[in-house]
Amino acid sequence: PEAMATVQYSVYQPSSGRLIMSSAGHMPPVLAVPGEEPKVIELNVDLPIGVADDRERHSMVIDVPPGALLCCYTDGLVERRGQILDIGIGVLAAAVGQAAMAAHDAPEPVYAAEVACAAVMRALVGNSPARDDVALLMMYRNP
């Protein structure tokens, strides 16, 4: 009672690269495909869990191409006091895009998601203590 949370729920099908995602008040994921501009995925975002009972939830399908990175994160990664949220999301998209290009050129892409997470944390958090909780989930689809 009287509690709420943002939630993002996904089901991934490795053989097809299809990801079915539903968001309850969560930030939009970033998809980076080598050779393309990274893009923020526009989701139909539902209300957070606990705000209203028995609300219909929506989902969408995202195609994750081979060699792509998909980044899911919490607002603590991109929000800064006195800064427009789009700026933080833009910095994130650029970092994920650079990581996708590096993964594409790497001889062994086994650790691509781990390297991408480290690059994103360097770009958005750096050596400063985080002012909010930060969660980051990176998915890499092997080429």
Biotite code that builds the C-alpha atoms (Angstrom):
import biotite.structure as struc

atoms = struc.array([
    struc.Atom([0.000, 0.000, 0.000], chain_id="A", res_id=1, res_name="PRO", atom_name="CA", element="C"),
    struc.Atom([1.057, 3.544, -0.828], chain_id="A", res_id=2, res_name="GLU", atom_name="CA", element="C"),
    struc.Atom([4.137, 2.324, -2.699], chain_id="A", res_id=3, res_name="ALA", atom_name="CA", element="C"),
    struc.Atom([5.025, 2.691, -6.342], chain_id="A", res_id=4, res_name="MET", atom_name="CA", element="C"),
    struc.Atom([7.879, 1.736, -8.648], chain_id="A", res_id=5, res_name="ALA", atom_name="CA", element="C"),
    struc.Atom([8.935, 2.075, -12.237], chain_id="A", res_id=6, res_name="THR", atom_name="CA", element="C"),
    struc.Atom([9.354, -1.249, -14.012], chain_id="A", res_id=7, res_name="VAL", atom_name="CA", element="C"),
    struc.Atom([10.582, -2.337, -17.390], chain_id="A", res_id=8, res_name="GLN", atom_name="CA", element="C"),
    struc.Atom([9.824, -5.901, -18.440], chain_id="A", res_id=9, res_name="TYR", atom_name="CA", element="C"),
    struc.Atom([11.219, -7.558, -21.550], chain_id="A", res_id=10, res_name="SER", atom_name="CA", element="C"),
    struc.Atom([11.229, -10.942, -23.229], chain_id="A", res_id=11, res_name="VAL", atom_name="CA", element="C"),
    struc.Atom([14.023, -11.575, -25.748], chain_id="A", res_id=12, res_name="TYR", atom_name="CA", element="C"),
    struc.Atom([14.009, -14.149, -28.557], chain_id="A", res_id=13, res_name="GLN", atom_name="CA", element="C"),
    struc.Atom([17.678, -14.764, -29.491], chain_id="A", res_id=14, res_name="PRO", atom_name="CA", element="C"),
    struc.Atom([16.965, -16.580, -32.759], chain_id="A", res_id=15, res_name="SER", atom_name="CA", element="C"),
    struc.Atom([15.041, -13.659, -34.271], chain_id="A", res_id=16, res_name="SER", atom_name="CA", element="C"),
    struc.Atom([16.480, -10.721, -32.328], chain_id="A", res_id=17, res_name="GLY", atom_name="CA", element="C"),
    struc.Atom([12.960, -9.690, -31.286], chain_id="A", res_id=18, res_name="ARG", atom_name="CA", element="C"),
    struc.Atom([12.552, -8.048, -27.905], chain_id="A", res_id=19, res_name="LEU", atom_name="CA", element="C"),
    struc.Atom([9.066, -7.537, -26.499], chain_id="A", res_id=20, res_name="ILE", atom_name="CA", element="C"),
    struc.Atom([9.137, -4.698, -23.961], chain_id="A", res_id=21, res_name="MET", atom_name="CA", element="C"),
    struc.Atom([6.678, -3.081, -21.596], chain_id="A", res_id=22, res_name="SER", atom_name="CA", element="C"),
    struc.Atom([7.446, 0.002, -19.528], chain_id="A", res_id=23, res_name="SER", atom_name="CA", element="C"),
    struc.Atom([5.691, 1.227, -16.405], chain_id="A", res_id=24, res_name="ALA", atom_name="CA", element="C"),
    struc.Atom([7.114, 4.724, -15.977], chain_id="A", res_id=25, res_name="GLY", atom_name="CA", element="C"),
    struc.Atom([10.647, 3.760, -16.986], chain_id="A", res_id=26, res_name="HIS", atom_name="CA", element="C"),
    struc.Atom([13.148, 5.629, -19.131], chain_id="A", res_id=27, res_name="MET", atom_name="CA", element="C"),
    struc.Atom([13.295, 4.833, -22.886], chain_id="A", res_id=28, res_name="PRO", atom_name="CA", element="C"),
    struc.Atom([16.024, 2.393, -23.989], chain_id="A", res_id=29, res_name="PRO", atom_name="CA", element="C"),
    struc.Atom([18.776, 3.341, -26.417], chain_id="A", res_id=30, res_name="VAL", atom_name="CA", element="C"),
    struc.Atom([19.543, 1.154, -29.453], chain_id="A", res_id=31, res_name="LEU", atom_name="CA", element="C"),
    struc.Atom([22.903, 1.495, -31.196], chain_id="A", res_id=32, res_name="ALA", atom_name="CA", element="C"),
    struc.Atom([23.632, -0.287, -34.469], chain_id="A", res_id=33, res_name="VAL", atom_name="CA", element="C"),
    struc.Atom([27.145, 0.040, -35.914], chain_id="A", res_id=34, res_name="PRO", atom_name="CA", element="C"),
    struc.Atom([27.186, 2.458, -38.846], chain_id="A", res_id=35, res_name="GLY", atom_name="CA", element="C"),
    struc.Atom([23.945, 4.174, -37.780], chain_id="A", res_id=36, res_name="GLU", atom_name="CA", element="C"),
    struc.Atom([23.124, 6.991, -35.390], chain_id="A", res_id=37, res_name="GLU", atom_name="CA", element="C"),
    struc.Atom([22.092, 5.621, -31.990], chain_id="A", res_id=38, res_name="PRO", atom_name="CA", element="C"),
    struc.Atom([18.415, 6.127, -31.319], chain_id="A", res_id=39, res_name="LYS", atom_name="CA", element="C"),
    struc.Atom([16.206, 6.488, -28.289], chain_id="A", res_id=40, res_name="VAL", atom_name="CA", element="C"),
    struc.Atom([13.341, 4.014, -28.630], chain_id="A", res_id=41, res_name="ILE", atom_name="CA", element="C"),
    struc.Atom([9.972, 5.698, -28.265], chain_id="A", res_id=42, res_name="GLU", atom_name="CA", element="C"),
    struc.Atom([7.840, 3.501, -26.021], chain_id="A", res_id=43, res_name="LEU", atom_name="CA", element="C"),
    struc.Atom([4.227, 3.753, -25.002], chain_id="A", res_id=44, res_name="ASN", atom_name="CA", element="C"),
    struc.Atom([5.062, 4.278, -21.343], chain_id="A", res_id=45, res_name="VAL", atom_name="CA", element="C"),
    struc.Atom([2.395, 3.248, -18.871], chain_id="A", res_id=46, res_name="ASP", atom_name="CA", element="C"),
    struc.Atom([1.966, 4.589, -15.347], chain_id="A", res_id=47, res_name="LEU", atom_name="CA", element="C"),
    struc.Atom([4.348, 3.267, -12.679], chain_id="A", res_id=48, res_name="PRO", atom_name="CA", element="C"),
    struc.Atom([3.247, 0.190, -10.749], chain_id="A", res_id=49, res_name="ILE", atom_name="CA", element="C"),
    struc.Atom([1.176, 1.151, -7.719], chain_id="A", res_id=50, res_name="GLY", atom_name="CA", element="C"),
    struc.Atom([-0.130, 4.470, -9.069], chain_id="A", res_id=51, res_name="VAL", atom_name="CA", element="C"),
    struc.Atom([-3.482, 3.096, -10.242], chain_id="A", res_id=52, res_name="ALA", atom_name="CA", element="C"),
    struc.Atom([-4.969, -0.377, -9.897], chain_id="A", res_id=53, res_name="ASP", atom_name="CA", element="C"),
    struc.Atom([-5.906, -2.604, -12.826], chain_id="A", res_id=54, res_name="ASP", atom_name="CA", element="C"),
    struc.Atom([-4.505, -0.412, -15.571], chain_id="A", res_id=55, res_name="ARG", atom_name="CA", element="C"),
    struc.Atom([-4.078, -1.961, -19.003], chain_id="A", res_id=56, res_name="GLU", atom_name="CA", element="C"),
    struc.Atom([-0.400, -2.391, -19.866], chain_id="A", res_id=57, res_name="ARG", atom_name="CA", element="C"),
    struc.Atom([1.075, -2.008, -23.343], chain_id="A", res_id=58, res_name="HIS", atom_name="CA", element="C"),
    struc.Atom([4.056, -3.616, -24.998], chain_id="A", res_id=59, res_name="SER", atom_name="CA", element="C"),
    struc.Atom([5.968, -3.154, -28.207], chain_id="A", res_id=60, res_name="MET", atom_name="CA", element="C"),
    struc.Atom([8.392, -5.171, -30.307], chain_id="A", res_id=61, res_name="VAL", atom_name="CA", element="C"),
    struc.Atom([11.937, -3.956, -30.837], chain_id="A", res_id=62, res_name="ILE", atom_name="CA", element="C"),
    struc.Atom([14.088, -5.652, -33.458], chain_id="A", res_id=63, res_name="ASP", atom_name="CA", element="C"),
    struc.Atom([17.691, -5.875, -32.254], chain_id="A", res_id=64, res_name="VAL", atom_name="CA", element="C"),
    struc.Atom([19.916, -6.361, -35.321], chain_id="A", res_id=65, res_name="PRO", atom_name="CA", element="C"),
    struc.Atom([23.121, -8.414, -35.167], chain_id="A", res_id=66, res_name="PRO", atom_name="CA", element="C"),
    struc.Atom([25.991, -6.346, -33.751], chain_id="A", res_id=67, res_name="GLY", atom_name="CA", element="C"),
    struc.Atom([23.654, -3.927, -31.948], chain_id="A", res_id=68, res_name="ALA", atom_name="CA", element="C"),
    struc.Atom([23.709, -2.773, -28.345], chain_id="A", res_id=69, res_name="LEU", atom_name="CA", element="C"),
    struc.Atom([20.500, -2.114, -26.424], chain_id="A", res_id=70, res_name="LEU", atom_name="CA", element="C"),
    struc.Atom([20.860, -0.054, -23.250], chain_id="A", res_id=71, res_name="CYS", atom_name="CA", element="C"),
    struc.Atom([18.257, 0.070, -20.465], chain_id="A", res_id=72, res_name="CYS", atom_name="CA", element="C"),
    struc.Atom([18.868, 2.303, -17.444], chain_id="A", res_id=73, res_name="TYR", atom_name="CA", element="C"),
    struc.Atom([17.325, 4.185, -14.537], chain_id="A", res_id=74, res_name="THR", atom_name="CA", element="C"),
    struc.Atom([16.824, 7.941, -14.388], chain_id="A", res_id=75, res_name="ASP", atom_name="CA", element="C"),
    struc.Atom([19.697, 8.328, -11.927], chain_id="A", res_id=76, res_name="GLY", atom_name="CA", element="C"),
    struc.Atom([22.098, 7.730, -14.807], chain_id="A", res_id=77, res_name="LEU", atom_name="CA", element="C"),
    struc.Atom([20.887, 10.624, -16.983], chain_id="A", res_id=78, res_name="VAL", atom_name="CA", element="C"),
    struc.Atom([19.136, 13.145, -14.699], chain_id="A", res_id=79, res_name="GLU", atom_name="CA", element="C"),
    struc.Atom([21.083, 16.126, -13.392], chain_id="A", res_id=80, res_name="ARG", atom_name="CA", element="C"),
    struc.Atom([19.709, 18.983, -11.323], chain_id="A", res_id=81, res_name="ARG", atom_name="CA", element="C"),
    struc.Atom([19.357, 22.095, -13.463], chain_id="A", res_id=82, res_name="GLY", atom_name="CA", element="C"),
    struc.Atom([19.862, 20.207, -16.736], chain_id="A", res_id=83, res_name="GLN", atom_name="CA", element="C"),
    struc.Atom([17.285, 19.214, -19.328], chain_id="A", res_id=84, res_name="ILE", atom_name="CA", element="C"),
    struc.Atom([16.758, 15.430, -19.274], chain_id="A", res_id=85, res_name="LEU", atom_name="CA", element="C"),
    struc.Atom([17.321, 15.211, -23.038], chain_id="A", res_id=86, res_name="ASP", atom_name="CA", element="C"),
    struc.Atom([20.939, 16.304, -22.556], chain_id="A", res_id=87, res_name="ILE", atom_name="CA", element="C"),
    struc.Atom([21.720, 13.330, -20.321], chain_id="A", res_id=88, res_name="GLY", atom_name="CA", element="C"),
    struc.Atom([19.929, 10.949, -22.684], chain_id="A", res_id=89, res_name="ILE", atom_name="CA", element="C"),
    struc.Atom([21.913, 12.439, -25.597], chain_id="A", res_id=90, res_name="GLY", atom_name="CA", element="C"),
    struc.Atom([25.215, 11.850, -23.780], chain_id="A", res_id=91, res_name="VAL", atom_name="CA", element="C"),
    struc.Atom([24.089, 8.286, -23.079], chain_id="A", res_id=92, res_name="LEU", atom_name="CA", element="C"),
    struc.Atom([23.120, 7.673, -26.723], chain_id="A", res_id=93, res_name="ALA", atom_name="CA", element="C"),
    struc.Atom([26.498, 8.965, -27.926], chain_id="A", res_id=94, res_name="ALA", atom_name="CA", element="C"),
    struc.Atom([28.388, 6.734, -25.466], chain_id="A", res_id=95, res_name="ALA", atom_name="CA", element="C"),
    struc.Atom([26.356, 3.655, -26.463], chain_id="A", res_id=96, res_name="VAL", atom_name="CA", element="C"),
    struc.Atom([26.897, 4.475, -30.147], chain_id="A", res_id=97, res_name="GLY", atom_name="CA", element="C"),
    struc.Atom([30.667, 4.688, -29.682], chain_id="A", res_id=98, res_name="GLN", atom_name="CA", element="C"),
    struc.Atom([30.628, 1.423, -27.741], chain_id="A", res_id=99, res_name="ALA", atom_name="CA", element="C"),
    struc.Atom([28.681, -0.288, -30.561], chain_id="A", res_id=100, res_name="ALA", atom_name="CA", element="C"),
    struc.Atom([31.302, 0.796, -33.088], chain_id="A", res_id=101, res_name="MET", atom_name="CA", element="C"),
    struc.Atom([34.113, -0.426, -30.831], chain_id="A", res_id=102, res_name="ALA", atom_name="CA", element="C"),
    struc.Atom([32.363, -3.788, -30.331], chain_id="A", res_id=103, res_name="ALA", atom_name="CA", element="C"),
    struc.Atom([31.899, -4.132, -34.094], chain_id="A", res_id=104, res_name="HIS", atom_name="CA", element="C"),
    struc.Atom([35.627, -3.638, -34.671], chain_id="A", res_id=105, res_name="ASP", atom_name="CA", element="C"),
    struc.Atom([36.773, -5.858, -31.780], chain_id="A", res_id=106, res_name="ALA", atom_name="CA", element="C"),
    struc.Atom([38.351, -9.229, -32.612], chain_id="A", res_id=107, res_name="PRO", atom_name="CA", element="C"),
    struc.Atom([36.421, -10.898, -29.765], chain_id="A", res_id=108, res_name="GLU", atom_name="CA", element="C"),
    struc.Atom([32.982, -9.341, -29.095], chain_id="A", res_id=109, res_name="PRO", atom_name="CA", element="C"),
    struc.Atom([32.388, -11.605, -26.079], chain_id="A", res_id=110, res_name="VAL", atom_name="CA", element="C"),
    struc.Atom([32.692, -8.767, -23.577], chain_id="A", res_id=111, res_name="TYR", atom_name="CA", element="C"),
    struc.Atom([31.002, -6.071, -25.684], chain_id="A", res_id=112, res_name="ALA", atom_name="CA", element="C"),
    struc.Atom([28.173, -5.400, -23.205], chain_id="A", res_id=113, res_name="ALA", atom_name="CA", element="C"),
    struc.Atom([30.598, -5.212, -20.267], chain_id="A", res_id=114, res_name="GLU", atom_name="CA", element="C"),
    struc.Atom([32.903, -2.797, -22.109], chain_id="A", res_id=115, res_name="VAL", atom_name="CA", element="C"),
    struc.Atom([29.877, -0.716, -23.170], chain_id="A", res_id=116, res_name="ALA", atom_name="CA", element="C"),
    struc.Atom([28.646, -0.492, -19.551], chain_id="A", res_id=117, res_name="CYS", atom_name="CA", element="C"),
    struc.Atom([32.064, 0.721, -18.426], chain_id="A", res_id=118, res_name="ALA", atom_name="CA", element="C"),
    struc.Atom([32.130, 3.343, -21.215], chain_id="A", res_id=119, res_name="ALA", atom_name="CA", element="C"),
    struc.Atom([28.652, 4.583, -20.313], chain_id="A", res_id=120, res_name="VAL", atom_name="CA", element="C"),
    struc.Atom([29.522, 4.834, -16.613], chain_id="A", res_id=121, res_name="MET", atom_name="CA", element="C"),
    struc.Atom([32.716, 6.782, -17.451], chain_id="A", res_id=122, res_name="ARG", atom_name="CA", element="C"),
    struc.Atom([30.766, 9.189, -19.672], chain_id="A", res_id=123, res_name="ALA", atom_name="CA", element="C"),
    struc.Atom([27.847, 9.794, -17.321], chain_id="A", res_id=124, res_name="LEU", atom_name="CA", element="C"),
    struc.Atom([29.118, 9.194, -13.795], chain_id="A", res_id=125, res_name="VAL", atom_name="CA", element="C"),
    struc.Atom([32.913, 9.343, -14.041], chain_id="A", res_id=126, res_name="GLY", atom_name="CA", element="C"),
    struc.Atom([34.766, 9.495, -10.737], chain_id="A", res_id=127, res_name="ASN", atom_name="CA", element="C"),
    struc.Atom([32.069, 11.497, -8.960], chain_id="A", res_id=128, res_name="SER", atom_name="CA", element="C"),
    struc.Atom([29.799, 9.829, -6.437], chain_id="A", res_id=129, res_name="PRO", atom_name="CA", element="C"),
    struc.Atom([26.380, 9.165, -7.934], chain_id="A", res_id=130, res_name="ALA", atom_name="CA", element="C"),
    struc.Atom([23.701, 11.499, -6.562], chain_id="A", res_id=131, res_name="ARG", atom_name="CA", element="C"),
    struc.Atom([20.905, 9.020, -7.253], chain_id="A", res_id=132, res_name="ASP", atom_name="CA", element="C"),
    struc.Atom([20.656, 5.271, -7.636], chain_id="A", res_id=133, res_name="ASP", atom_name="CA", element="C"),
    struc.Atom([21.924, 4.027, -10.986], chain_id="A", res_id=134, res_name="VAL", atom_name="CA", element="C"),
    struc.Atom([21.025, 0.765, -12.690], chain_id="A", res_id=135, res_name="ALA", atom_name="CA", element="C"),
    struc.Atom([22.321, -0.122, -16.136], chain_id="A", res_id=136, res_name="LEU", atom_name="CA", element="C"),
    struc.Atom([21.544, -3.153, -18.282], chain_id="A", res_id=137, res_name="LEU", atom_name="CA", element="C"),
    struc.Atom([23.294, -3.578, -21.620], chain_id="A", res_id=138, res_name="MET", atom_name="CA", element="C"),
    struc.Atom([22.455, -6.243, -24.186], chain_id="A", res_id=139, res_name="MET", atom_name="CA", element="C"),
    struc.Atom([24.713, -7.053, -27.133], chain_id="A", res_id=140, res_name="TYR", atom_name="CA", element="C"),
    struc.Atom([23.533, -9.238, -30.016], chain_id="A", res_id=141, res_name="ARG", atom_name="CA", element="C"),
    struc.Atom([26.433, -11.113, -31.586], chain_id="A", res_id=142, res_name="ASN", atom_name="CA", element="C"),
    struc.Atom([26.865, -10.451, -35.306], chain_id="A", res_id=143, res_name="PRO", atom_name="CA", element="C"),
])
